[in-house]
Amino acid sequence: MRRYILTRAGHALAVTVFVVTLVFVLQQLAPGDPLWAIGDLRMSAAQRDELRAAWGYDQPVWRQYFIWAGNFLTGDMGWSHGQSAHVSDILAAAIPNTLLLMVPGVLLGVTFGVLIGTWQGTNRKRLGARIVDKITLALVSMPDFVVVLFVLMVFAFKLRLAPTGNQSVMHDSLSWPGRVADTAAHMVLPVLTLAVLVGAALSRYHRIAIESVMHEDFIRTARSKGAAERRVVYVHALRNALGPVITISGLLLPTMFTGAVFIEKIFSWKGIGYVLISAVQGHDYFVVQAIVVIGTIVVAFGAAASDVVAALVNPRLTLEA
């Protein structure tokens, strides 16, 4: 097991180094330089060249890479020229908002996906299961932003069942219970939207896993011993079908980090996803780089961790380093 863990961690580290290098190269190939985020300040060419030299943007590409990577390892993610702030400070302000939205959304989505997938997998011949299957297929097939826009238009604008955005304009003037209630009210639609998107995708993988497991010999053995059907499904079958769920849940970690970009932007929820789109629109390259790199680290090591957890949950999996 130790060798397996070290191997997975090594693979994750190699992927991270490759993506970090690729992100830097792509940034160098992009038009302009990080000073574009400042906008048109009516600077002369000489003034712009002076600024580029002061920030080191006139250095050879290889030297810029090692300086940037070295600074990143020490926690210095660069300077946002567009917002005149350290990138680390910008992300530190946005990450709590993303976690506040993503943690309950992903947890609800995973729970929803497992329950629906288990029910579908054990009732596949029922009309209700077939209808739910078509609904989840439609949700998975549609682009995320279409689903988000539909929820926003219907439930926020037409029915006015819940507000959008991080908080109301009167948030700071409320008492602390009022601020908690205000934030919770604004969380309802984006959290439920994320939960539906995650759950719909996850349920389809889990349904297939449950259907496959239900034909295994150990299921027939458990039934022959007189085990109740509920115990057969939720103890024997469910444990052995959780592998895909755990793996996919590990890959959902970047969703928690980037905040399901469309959800944050459309619902005006000022988290990492909102910051990312604003940075792309404003040519704020260092902010984009930092978010992509951190997201890559979360994806690579999250996937490695989910592989290890899946192997621990299902002892039948072969551990090959």
N, C-alpha and C positions, 0 to 999 in steps of 0.2 A: 504493500500500500504506500509506503514512504517513497519508493521509487516511482510509483505511478503519479503521486502528487508532485514530486520534483519534475518529472517529465512534462506534466501538464503546465506547471508554472514556467518551465523553460520555453515551451511552445508559445505561451501567452506573452512572455517577455520578447521573444523574437518577432511576433506579430506587432507588438507595440513599437519596437524600434523601427521596423519596416514602415509602418503607417506614419510615425512621427517624421521620418525622413521624407516620405512621399508628400505629406502635408506641407512641409517646408519648401520642397521643390515646386509644388503647384502654386504656392504663394509667390515664389520668385517669378514664375511664368505669368502670373496675373498682371493685367495692365497697371502701370503706376507703381507706387510704393505706399507704405503706411501713412505717409504725409498727405495722401489724398483725402484721408478722413477729416482733415482740417477744413477742406473746402477751398473756395476761391477767396483768398485773403489779399488779392492783388499784389502778390509777391513777385519780385523780379526773378529772373533765372538765377542770378547770382545769390540772391537771398535763399532761394530754395536749395541751391547746391550747398550753401553754408549750413543750412539746417540738416541736410542729408549727411554731411560730414560729421556734424555734431552728434547725430544719433547713430552713426556707424553704418548708414545704409549705402555708403560708397565703398565699403570693404568688399574683398572677394567673397563670393557666395559661400565657399567652404568655411571661411573664418566666421561669417555671420551665422552659419549653421551651428558651429561648436559654441559660439558665444550664447546664442539663443537656447540651445539644449542645456548648456551648463547652468545658465540662469534659471531655466525652468525646473531643473532638479533641486535648486535651492529655494524654490517657491516664488521666484521672480518671473511672472508670466508676461512681462512687458508693460508698455505704457500705451494706453488708449489715447491717441491724438484727438479722436472725435469727441471723447467725453472728458478729456483732461484729467484722467484718473488712472491709478494702477489697475491692471486687468484683474488682479487677485481681489481687489476691493469691490470691483463691479460684480464679480462672480459670487463673492461672499454675501453680497446683498440680495442676489437673485436665488441662490441655492435654497435658502429656507422656504421661499415661496413655492419652489418646484417640489420640494419634499412634502410640504403641506398638502399639495394637490395630488402628487403621484403615489405616495405611500398608500393612502386609503383607496385610491382608484385602482392600483395594480392588485392590492390584496382582495378587494371586492371582485375584480375581474377574474383572478385566479380561482377564487372560491366559486364564482358563478360558472366558470368554464368546467371545473371538475364535477360539480353537481349536475349540470346539464349534460355533459359528455357521458357521465356514468349512467344517467337515466336513459339517454338515447341508446347507449351501447347495450343495455339490458332490455330495452323495449323497442328494438329497431323495426318490428313489424306493425307497431301501432300507428294509427293515423296521426296522433299528436306528435310522435317522435319524427315522423316524416315532415310535418309542417314546420317544426322547430328547425329541422335540418335545412329546409329551404330558406328560412329566415336568416340563420347564421351564415349560409352560403352567400346570400345577398349582401349582408353586412361586410363579409370578408372581401367580396368582389368589388364593392364600391370604394373609391378613394376616401381616405379618412376625412379630408376636408369637406367632402360632400355630406357625410354623416354629421360632422360638427356644425356645418352651416344649417342643415335641416333642424337639428336640435335647437340651435340659436334662434332661428326664424319662428319656429312653432312654439316652443316652450317659453322663450324669453320675450319675444316681441309680440306674438299673437295672443298667447294665453296668459302671458305675464305671471308665470308660476314661480319664477326665481330670477334674481338679478344676475348681471354678469360683471366681470372685472374683479380686481383684488378686494376692493372695499368701497363703501359709499363715500360721498364727499363729506359727510358729517362724521366719519369714522373717528377722527381724533378727538371730537368733542363728546363722545359717548363715554360712559363708565366702562370699567373693564369687562363686566358681564355683557354690556351692550356691544363692545368691540368684538368679543368672542362670538356672540350671536350674529353680528353683521358679517364677520368673516365666514362663518359656517353657512350662512344663507348664500353668499357669493360662491361657495365651493360646490353647492349641490349639483348644478348642471355640468360643469366640467368634470367633476369626479365621476358622476354617473355615466357621462359620455365615454370617458376613458375605460370605465369598468365594462361597459357593453362591448366596446371595440376589442379589448383584451379577451374578455370572456368568449366572444363569438369565435375568434381565431383559435383560442386554446381548446374550446369544446370539441372542435372538429378533429384535432389530433388525439384528444383523449378518448373520443368515441371510438375511433379506429383501434386504439390500444386496448380498450375494454373489450371490444368485439373479438379481438385476437386472443386475449387472455381467457375469455370465457370458454374457449374450445380446448384449453390445455388439460392434460391428464390430472393435474392436482386439483382442478375444479371438480372434475367428475369424482375423484376420490373423496373430496370433502362432502359432496352431496350423498355419496354412497354411505358415508358414516352418519348420515342423518343431520348434518349441519343445516340450520335454517338458511333460507335463500338470502335473507338480509346479511347474515354473517358471511355467506359465500361471496357476496358481491363486495361488501364494504370492508371486509377483513382480508380475504384471500385474493380476490381479483384486483381490488383497488390498489393494494400495495404493489403488486407486480406490474400494474399498468401506469404507475406514476413516473416512470423514467422519462418519457417525452415531456410530461408536464414540468418536471424539475429542470430539464435541459432548456426548454423554451422560457421558463421563468427566469433562468440565469441570463438569457439573452434579452429579457425585458428590462434588465438593469439600466442599459443606456436610455430606455424610454423614460425611466424615472429621472435620469440626469438631464436629458434634453427637454423633458417635460412635454412629450408629444407635441412637437412644435406647433402644429396647426391649432391644437386645442388652446394652448397658451396665447397664441397670437389672436385668434378669432374671439376668444372670450376675454381678451385684454388682461390676461393674468401675467403679471410681470415676473416671470421666472426665467430659467436658463433658455428655454425655447424662444421666448419673447426677445431676450437679449441677442440671441443668435441671429434671428431674422433682421433685427434692427442693425446689427453689426455688418451683415452682408449688404444690406441696402446702403449703409454709410461707408463702405470700403474700410471698415475698422478691422484690419487684417489680424492684429495680435489677439483681439477678442475671439475672432473666428478660430484661429489656430489653437488657442487655449481650450476652447470648448470641444473642438474635434479631438484633440489629443487626450484630454481627460475622458471623453466619451469612449475613445478607443481603449484606454486602459481599463475602464469599467467593463466594456464588452469582453475583452480578451480574458481578463482574470475572472469575470463573472461566469463566462462559459466554462473555464477550467474548474471553478469551484462547483458548478452545477454538475459536471461530469463526475466529480468525486462524490458528491452527495448522492447522485443517482446510483452509483456503484455501491454505496453503503446501504441505501434503502433496499435495493434489489440484489441480494447476494448471488443471484444466478448470472449476473453480468460478468464477463471475463475481463479481468484487469490486465491490460497489456500495455506496457510502457512504450 
